[in-house]
Amino acid sequence: MPSMNELVRAHTDLAEDDVSWLHLLLADWQIIADLSFADLVLWLPDRAGSGYWAVAQMRPTTGPTAYVDDLVGAFVPRGRRPLLDAAHDQQRVAREGDPEWRDEVPVRVEAIPVRREDRILGVIARNTNLLGVRTPSRLELSYLQAATDLTQMIAHGFFPYPGQRSDHADSPRVGDGFVRVDATGTVTYASPNAMSVYRRLGLQTDLTGLDLPETTRRLLPPRRRPDEETLSAVLSGRLPRDAEVGDGETVLILRAIPLRPTGEHIGALVLVRDVTDLRSRDRELVTKDATIREIHHRVKNNLQTVAALLRLQARRIEAPEGRAALEEAVRRVGTIAVVHDTLSQTLDERVEFDQVADRLRLMVTEVSSPGAAVSSRREGSFGVVPAEIATPLAMVLTELLQNAVEHGFHGGSGQLLVAARRTPGRLVVTVQDDGAGVPVDFDLDSSASLGLSIVRTLVESELGGRIQIDPAPTAGTRVTLDVPLA
């Protein structure tokens, strides 16, 4: 199914500002569909003026759909649906005509012009399934009246409100709680769900007839009350904004949509949602993330302590082989500490590995080649890798760099290149030096090097990847790693 942007570019001449405005409208039209108990279809005239393209569609969650099939991408020539022509040409809401029959279902159709400033951008068709129609309840009548006010605002260019969207994860929906207030902020109707939400906040009476801003303010402890002027402006419907309030145990989100179908403020639609459980889960996640970061920080500190103890022990050993072994252990422990240091600063268990790679290559060249002119650089990007990949990958990279410095340059000068390349689902890393190169009879399987043994084990067992060691194109050695990221 094509997207709205694709259809707009292919069939209309609408400007980017117009398309952005339409997206703002679509962000809110689930509310209109639910209040209307109807399907909404946005039709845009094509650039030739020969008909209309369906670019978006929304079904109600409060009633049966009038369309079983998706209409997005469909084309209707002018004259095929007279209500679309009337709404577009006469710039008015068109309701004339008997119900249409679709798959033995009667459907009432209304056409609402979509106005922006002094132009009609398109038409919204509101399609109501009339099968099983009965006498509407007070709730349904209140929904329908609010839907009528909003459609009039669309036709006059007063809706949507710039900067306000209802497509966020925690935004209240019609079914969460519906409150209608008049121009003074007095509640004229509150749905049963809205009453339940306010009772959880401590309300003991019916909301109808109460001043919503003042009632809400009195239910909140003084230290938790928002700015009184802002709360009053939102809940009386003078400001199209969200407000989050709570008493320490219950947390509510209230969203006000001012209603002015003909330009004059007549009240507001206020949607209410209890987000206590959602905020509790948010706090748990924040606490969990902070705990994980603190664990990584403490692991890093402990590893640095271990490295310091090993370094002290190495200084007391007179045998060169023993001292060298402990210094290698210090370097390996330090490599793991670098990864945990990075993880302690992130919000999730993912690592921007470029900074890890840069720290490791500088650490190896500065510590392992004192007095020698060994330089290193990085090409390409490792990108973001999961924590379970970061630690073994850092170990592998450190061992390869250390091996190149010790055995490739033999204490002399040279250059090291670390190159990274991402492909779909894989990471390809190359470590190349311009040193002495590998012996002609070199065989990784029979190598006695502890570093290369560690590298091979980590690459094949921990990372599930492949390693290849070859002579570099000009001089030196090139090691290629191919690691899956999934």
C-alpha positions as CSV (number, residue, x, y, z in Angstrom):
1,M,0.0,0.0,0.0
2,P,1.5,3.4,-1.0
3,S,2.1,6.0,1.7
4,M,0.3,9.4,1.7
5,N,3.5,11.2,0.8
6,E,4.1,8.9,-2.2
7,L,0.5,9.5,-3.5
8,V,0.7,13.2,-2.9
9,R,3.9,13.5,-4.9
10,A,2.6,11.3,-7.7
11,H,-0.8,12.8,-8.2
12,T,-1.0,16.3,-6.7
13,D,0.8,19.7,-6.6
14,L,0.4,20.3,-2.9
15,A,3.3,22.1,-1.2
16,E,5.3,20.7,1.6
17,D,3.6,23.0,4.1
18,D,0.2,21.7,3.0
19,V,1.4,18.1,3.4
20,S,2.7,18.8,6.9
21,W,-0.6,20.3,7.8
22,L,-2.5,17.2,6.5
23,H,-0.2,15.0,8.6
24,L,-1.1,17.1,11.6
25,L,-4.8,16.5,10.8
26,L,-4.3,12.7,10.4
27,A,-2.5,12.6,13.7
28,D,-5.8,13.5,15.3
29,W,-8.4,11.9,13.1
30,Q,-8.7,8.7,15.1
31,I,-10.5,10.9,17.7
32,I,-12.9,12.1,15.0
33,A,-13.5,8.6,13.7
34,D,-14.2,7.3,17.2
35,L,-16.5,10.2,18.0
36,S,-18.3,9.7,14.7
37,F,-18.6,5.9,14.9
38,A,-17.5,6.2,11.3
39,D,-14.8,5.4,8.8
40,L,-12.8,8.4,7.5
41,V,-11.2,8.6,4.1
42,L,-9.1,11.5,2.9
43,W,-9.6,12.3,-0.8
44,L,-7.3,14.7,-2.6
45,P,-8.0,16.2,-6.0
46,D,-5.4,15.3,-8.6
47,R,-3.4,17.9,-10.4
48,A,-5.5,17.6,-13.6
49,G,-8.8,18.2,-11.7
50,S,-10.2,15.0,-13.2
51,G,-10.9,13.2,-9.9
52,Y,-9.8,12.3,-6.4
53,W,-7.2,10.0,-4.9
54,A,-7.7,8.3,-1.5
55,V,-4.5,9.0,0.4
56,A,-5.5,8.0,4.0
57,Q,-8.1,5.9,5.8
58,M,-9.1,5.5,9.4
59,R,-11.6,3.0,10.9
60,P,-13.4,3.6,14.2
61,T,-12.7,1.7,17.4
62,T,-16.1,2.5,18.8
63,G,-18.3,1.0,16.1
64,P,-18.5,-1.3,13.0
65,T,-16.5,-0.4,9.9
66,A,-18.2,0.7,6.7
67,Y,-15.3,-0.5,4.6
68,V,-14.0,-4.0,4.7
69,D,-11.3,-3.3,2.1
70,D,-8.6,-0.6,2.1
71,L,-9.2,2.4,-0.1
72,V,-5.8,4.0,0.0
73,G,-4.5,4.4,-3.5
74,A,-8.0,4.2,-5.1
75,F,-9.1,6.9,-7.7
76,V,-12.6,8.2,-8.2
77,P,-13.3,10.4,-11.2
78,R,-15.4,13.6,-10.8
79,G,-19.1,12.9,-11.1
80,R,-18.8,9.4,-9.7
81,R,-19.4,10.6,-6.1
82,P,-21.4,13.9,-6.2
83,L,-20.9,14.6,-2.5
84,L,-17.2,14.8,-3.0
85,D,-17.7,17.3,-5.8
86,A,-20.2,19.3,-3.8
87,A,-17.9,19.6,-0.7
88,H,-14.9,20.5,-2.8
89,D,-16.6,22.9,-5.2
90,Q,-19.1,24.6,-2.8
91,Q,-16.7,24.5,0.2
92,R,-19.4,23.1,2.6
93,V,-20.2,19.9,4.4
94,A,-22.4,17.9,2.1
95,R,-24.9,15.4,3.6
96,E,-27.5,15.1,0.9
97,G,-28.6,11.8,-0.5
98,D,-29.9,8.4,0.7
99,P,-27.6,5.9,2.3
100,E,-25.4,3.9,0.0
101,W,-25.5,0.1,0.1
102,R,-22.2,-1.7,0.2
103,D,-22.1,-5.4,0.6
104,E,-25.8,-5.3,1.8
105,V,-24.8,-2.8,4.5
106,P,-26.4,0.7,4.5
107,V,-23.8,3.4,4.8
108,R,-24.5,7.1,5.4
109,V,-21.9,9.3,3.7
110,E,-20.9,12.9,4.5
111,A,-18.3,14.9,2.7
112,I,-16.3,17.5,4.7
113,P,-14.0,20.0,2.9
114,V,-10.5,20.2,4.4
115,R,-9.7,23.9,4.5
116,R,-6.3,25.5,5.2
117,E,-6.5,29.3,5.3
118,D,-8.4,30.3,2.1
119,R,-7.9,27.0,0.2
120,I,-9.6,23.6,0.1
121,L,-6.9,21.0,0.1
122,G,-9.2,17.9,-0.1
123,V,-12.3,16.2,1.2
124,I,-12.8,13.9,4.1
125,A,-15.6,11.3,3.5
126,R,-17.3,10.2,6.7
127,N,-18.9,6.8,6.2
128,T,-21.2,5.5,8.9
129,N,-22.4,1.9,9.0
130,L,-26.1,2.1,9.7
131,L,-26.7,-1.6,10.2
132,G,-28.4,-2.3,13.5
133,V,-29.0,1.5,14.2
134,R,-30.8,2.0,17.5
135,T,-31.8,5.0,19.7
136,P,-28.5,6.5,20.7
137,S,-27.5,6.8,24.4
138,R,-26.5,10.0,26.0
139,L,-22.8,9.0,25.6
140,E,-23.3,8.4,21.9
141,L,-25.1,11.7,21.4
142,S,-22.3,13.6,23.2
143,Y,-19.8,11.8,21.0
144,L,-21.7,12.7,17.8
145,Q,-22.1,16.4,18.9
146,A,-18.4,16.7,19.5
147,A,-17.7,15.0,16.1
148,T,-20.0,17.5,14.4
149,D,-18.2,20.4,16.0
150,L,-14.8,19.1,15.0
151,T,-15.9,18.5,11.4
152,Q,-17.3,22.1,11.2
153,M,-13.9,23.3,12.5
154,I,-12.2,21.3,9.7
155,A,-14.5,22.8,7.1
156,H,-13.8,26.3,8.4
157,G,-10.0,25.8,8.7
158,F,-10.0,26.0,12.6
159,F,-8.7,22.4,13.1
160,P,-6.1,20.9,13.7
161,Y,-4.3,23.1,16.1
162,P,-0.7,23.7,15.2
163,G,1.8,21.8,17.3
164,Q,-0.7,19.5,19.0
165,R,-0.7,15.8,18.2
166,S,-2.6,12.8,19.7
167,D,-0.5,10.0,18.2
168,H,1.9,9.7,21.1
169,A,2.0,6.5,23.0
170,D,0.5,7.9,26.2
171,S,-2.0,10.3,24.6
172,P,-5.6,9.8,25.9
173,R,-8.2,8.3,23.5
174,V,-11.9,8.8,23.3
175,G,-12.6,5.5,25.1
176,D,-10.2,6.3,28.0
177,G,-12.5,9.1,29.3
178,F,-14.6,11.8,27.6
179,V,-15.6,15.1,29.2
180,R,-17.5,18.0,27.6
181,V,-17.2,21.4,29.1
182,D,-18.9,24.7,28.2
183,A,-17.2,28.0,27.6
184,T,-16.8,28.6,31.3
185,G,-15.2,25.3,32.1
186,T,-18.3,23.7,33.6
187,V,-18.8,20.0,32.8
188,T,-21.9,19.3,30.7
189,Y,-21.2,15.6,30.3
190,A,-18.7,13.1,31.6
191,S,-18.5,9.5,30.3
192,P,-18.5,6.6,32.7
193,N,-14.8,6.0,32.1
194,A,-14.0,9.6,32.8
195,M,-16.0,9.4,36.1
196,S,-14.0,6.2,37.0
197,V,-10.7,8.0,36.4
198,Y,-11.7,11.0,38.6
199,R,-13.0,8.7,41.3
200,R,-9.5,7.1,41.4
201,L,-8.2,10.7,42.0
202,G,-10.6,11.0,45.0
203,L,-13.8,12.6,43.6
204,Q,-16.9,11.4,45.5
205,T,-19.7,13.1,43.4
206,D,-20.8,13.3,39.8
207,L,-18.6,15.6,37.5
208,T,-21.6,17.0,35.6
209,G,-22.2,20.6,36.7
210,L,-18.8,21.1,38.4
211,D,-16.1,23.5,37.4
212,L,-13.5,21.1,35.9
213,P,-10.4,23.3,36.5
214,E,-11.4,24.0,40.1
215,T,-12.5,20.5,40.8
216,T,-9.3,19.0,39.5
217,R,-7.2,21.5,41.4
218,R,-8.9,20.7,44.7
219,L,-8.3,17.0,44.2
220,L,-4.5,17.5,44.1
221,P,-2.2,18.1,47.1
222,P,-1.0,21.7,47.1
223,R,2.6,20.7,46.4
224,R,1.5,18.7,43.3
225,R,-0.7,21.3,41.8
226,P,0.4,22.7,38.4
227,D,0.4,26.4,37.7
228,E,-3.2,27.4,38.5
229,E,-3.5,29.8,35.5
230,T,-2.2,27.1,33.0
231,L,-4.4,24.3,34.5
232,S,-7.4,26.6,34.3
233,A,-6.7,27.6,30.7
234,V,-6.2,23.9,29.6
235,L,-9.2,22.4,31.4
236,S,-11.6,25.2,30.5
237,G,-10.6,24.6,26.9
238,R,-8.9,27.9,26.2
239,L,-5.6,26.3,25.4
240,P,-5.2,23.2,23.1
241,R,-2.7,21.4,25.3
242,D,-2.0,18.3,27.4
243,A,-1.7,18.4,31.2
244,E,-0.3,15.7,33.5
245,V,-1.6,15.8,37.1
246,G,-1.5,13.4,40.0
247,D,-1.9,13.1,43.8
248,G,1.2,11.0,44.4
249,E,-0.6,7.7,43.8
250,T,-2.8,8.3,40.7
251,V,-1.5,10.0,37.6
252,L,-3.8,11.4,34.9
253,I,-3.2,12.9,31.5
254,L,-5.8,15.4,30.4
255,R,-6.0,16.6,26.8
256,A,-8.1,19.6,25.9
257,I,-9.4,20.3,22.4
258,P,-11.1,23.8,22.2
259,L,-14.3,23.7,20.2
260,R,-15.2,26.7,18.0
261,P,-17.1,25.3,15.0
262,T,-18.0,28.8,13.7
263,G,-15.0,30.7,15.2
264,E,-16.5,31.5,18.6
265,H,-15.3,29.5,21.6
266,I,-18.2,27.3,22.8
267,G,-16.4,25.0,25.1
268,A,-14.0,22.1,24.8
269,L,-13.6,18.3,24.5
270,V,-11.3,17.0,27.3
271,L,-10.0,13.5,27.0
272,V,-8.8,11.9,30.3
273,R,-6.5,8.9,30.8
274,D,-5.2,7.2,33.9
275,V,-1.5,6.5,33.3
276,T,-0.6,5.4,36.8
277,D,0.5,2.0,35.7
278,L,2.4,3.4,32.7
279,R,4.3,5.9,34.8
280,S,5.1,3.2,37.3
281,R,6.6,1.1,34.6
282,D,8.5,4.1,33.3
283,R,10.0,4.6,36.8
284,E,10.9,0.9,37.0
285,L,12.6,1.1,33.6
286,V,14.5,4.3,34.7
287,T,15.5,2.6,37.9
288,K,16.6,-0.5,36.1
289,D,18.6,1.4,33.5
290,A,20.3,3.4,36.3
291,T,21.1,0.2,38.2
292,I,22.6,-1.4,35.1
293,R,24.7,1.7,34.4
294,E,25.9,1.7,38.1
295,I,26.8,-2.0,37.8
296,H,28.9,-1.3,34.7
297,H,30.5,1.6,36.5
298,R,31.4,-0.6,39.5
299,V,32.6,-3.4,37.3
300,K,34.9,-1.0,35.4
301,N,36.3,0.3,38.8
302,N,36.8,-3.3,40.0
303,L,38.6,-4.2,36.8
304,Q,40.8,-1.2,37.1
305,T,41.7,-2.2,40.6
306,V,42.5,-5.7,39.4
307,A,44.7,-4.3,36.7
308,A,46.5,-2.1,39.2
309,L,47.2,-5.1,41.5
310,L,48.5,-7.1,38.5
311,R,50.7,-4.1,37.5
312,L,52.2,-3.9,41.1
313,Q,52.8,-7.7,41.1
314,A,54.5,-7.4,37.7
315,R,57.0,-4.9,39.1
316,R,58.0,-7.4,41.8
317,I,58.7,-10.2,39.3
318,E,62.3,-10.3,38.1
319,A,61.8,-13.0,35.4
320,P,61.1,-11.1,32.1
321,E,58.7,-13.8,30.9
322,G,56.6,-13.6,34.1
323,R,56.5,-9.8,34.0
324,A,55.5,-9.8,30.3
325,A,52.7,-12.3,31.0
326,L,51.3,-10.1,33.8
327,E,51.5,-7.0,31.6
328,E,49.5,-8.8,28.9
329,A,46.9,-9.7,31.6
330,V,46.8,-6.0,32.7
331,R,46.1,-5.0,29.1
332,R,43.4,-7.5,28.6
333,V,41.7,-6.6,31.8
334,G,41.9,-2.9,30.8
335,T,40.3,-3.7,27.5
336,I,37.2,-5.1,29.2
337,A,37.2,-2.1,31.6
338,V,37.0,0.2,28.5
339,V,33.8,-1.5,27.3
340,H,32.1,-1.3,30.8
341,D,33.1,2.3,31.1
342,T,31.3,3.0,27.8
343,L,28.3,1.0,28.9
344,S,28.1,2.9,32.1
345,Q,27.4,6.1,30.1
346,T,24.7,4.7,27.7
347,L,21.0,4.5,28.2
348,D,20.7,1.0,26.9
349,E,22.8,-2.1,26.4
350,R,24.3,-0.9,23.1
351,V,27.7,0.6,22.4
352,E,28.9,3.2,20.0
353,F,31.9,1.1,19.1
354,D,33.8,3.8,17.2
355,Q,34.9,5.5,20.4
356,V,35.8,2.1,22.0
357,A,37.9,1.3,18.9
358,D,39.7,4.7,19.0
359,R,40.5,4.4,22.7
360,L,41.9,0.9,22.2
361,R,44.1,1.7,19.3
362,L,45.5,4.7,21.0
363,M,46.0,2.7,24.2
364,V,47.9,-0.1,22.4
365,T,50.1,2.2,20.3
366,E,51.0,4.5,23.2
367,V,51.6,1.8,25.9
368,S,53.1,-1.0,23.7
369,S,55.5,1.1,21.7
370,P,57.2,3.5,24.0
371,G,59.7,5.6,22.0
372,A,58.6,4.0,18.7
373,A,56.8,6.0,16.0
374,V,53.8,3.7,15.5
375,S,50.7,5.6,14.4
376,S,47.2,4.3,13.9
377,R,44.0,5.5,12.2
378,R,40.4,4.3,11.6
379,E,38.4,4.2,8.4
380,G,34.7,3.6,8.3
381,S,32.4,3.1,11.2
382,F,31.6,0.2,13.5
383,G,28.3,1.8,14.3
384,V,26.2,0.6,17.3
385,V,26.7,-2.9,18.5
386,P,25.0,-4.9,21.3
387,A,26.9,-5.2,24.6
388,E,27.2,-9.0,24.2
389,I,29.2,-8.3,21.0
390,A,31.2,-5.3,22.3
391,T,33.3,-7.1,24.9
392,P,34.6,-10.0,22.8
393,L,35.0,-7.6,19.8
394,A,37.1,-5.2,21.9
395,M,39.3,-8.1,23.1
396,V,39.8,-9.3,19.6
397,L,40.7,-5.8,18.3
398,T,43.2,-5.2,21.2
399,E,44.9,-8.6,20.6
400,L,45.3,-7.9,16.9
401,L,46.7,-4.4,17.4
402,Q,49.0,-5.6,20.1
403,N,50.2,-8.5,17.9
404,A,50.9,-6.1,15.0
405,V,52.9,-3.7,17.3
406,E,55.0,-6.5,18.8
407,H,55.6,-8.8,15.9
408,G,55.0,-6.6,12.9
409,F,57.2,-3.7,13.8
410,H,59.6,-5.3,16.3
411,G,60.0,-2.1,18.2
412,G,60.4,0.0,15.1
413,S,58.0,2.5,13.4
414,G,55.0,1.9,11.2
415,Q,51.3,2.5,10.6
416,L,48.2,0.6,11.7
417,L,44.9,0.8,9.9
418,V,41.6,-0.2,11.5
419,A,38.8,-0.3,8.9
420,A,35.1,-1.2,9.6
421,R,32.3,-1.8,7.2
422,R,28.7,-2.6,7.9
423,T,26.7,-4.8,5.6
424,P,23.1,-6.0,6.2
425,G,23.3,-8.1,9.4
426,R,27.1,-8.3,9.5
427,L,30.2,-6.3,10.5
428,V,33.5,-6.6,8.5
429,V,36.6,-5.4,10.3
430,T,40.1,-5.2,8.9
431,V,43.3,-4.6,10.9
432,Q,46.3,-3.9,8.6
433,D,49.9,-3.0,9.3
434,D,52.9,-2.2,7.0
435,G,55.3,-4.2,9.1
436,A,57.3,-7.4,8.5
437,G,54.4,-9.5,7.5
438,V,53.6,-13.1,8.3
439,P,56.0,-15.9,7.5
440,V,55.4,-17.8,4.3
441,D,54.5,-21.0,6.1
442,F,52.2,-19.3,8.6
443,D,49.2,-21.3,9.6
444,L,46.6,-20.0,12.1
445,D,45.5,-23.5,13.1
446,S,49.0,-24.5,14.2
447,S,50.1,-21.1,15.6
448,A,51.3,-21.3,19.2
449,S,50.6,-17.6,19.9
450,L,48.4,-17.1,23.0
451,G,47.0,-13.8,21.6
452,L,46.0,-15.4,18.2
453,S,44.5,-18.4,20.1
454,I,42.4,-15.9,22.1
455,V,41.4,-14.1,19.0
456,R,40.4,-17.3,17.2
457,T,38.4,-18.6,20.1
458,L,36.5,-15.3,20.6
459,V,35.8,-14.8,16.9
460,E,34.5,-18.3,16.2
461,S,32.9,-19.3,19.5
462,E,31.8,-16.0,21.1
463,L,31.0,-13.9,18.0
464,G,30.1,-16.7,15.6
465,G,32.3,-15.1,12.9
466,R,35.2,-15.9,10.6
467,I,38.8,-14.7,10.7
468,Q,41.3,-14.6,7.8
469,I,45.0,-13.6,8.0
470,D,46.8,-12.7,4.7
471,P,49.8,-10.7,3.6
472,A,48.8,-7.1,2.9
473,P,48.7,-5.9,-0.7
474,T,52.0,-3.9,-0.4
475,A,53.7,-4.9,2.8
476,G,52.7,-6.2,6.2
477,T,49.8,-8.2,7.4
478,R,46.0,-7.9,6.9
479,V,43.6,-9.6,9.3
480,T,39.9,-9.7,8.3
481,L,37.0,-10.4,10.7
482,D,33.5,-11.1,9.5
483,V,31.1,-11.1,12.4
484,P,27.3,-11.4,12.4
485,L,25.4,-8.7,14.3
486,A,22.0,-10.5,14.7
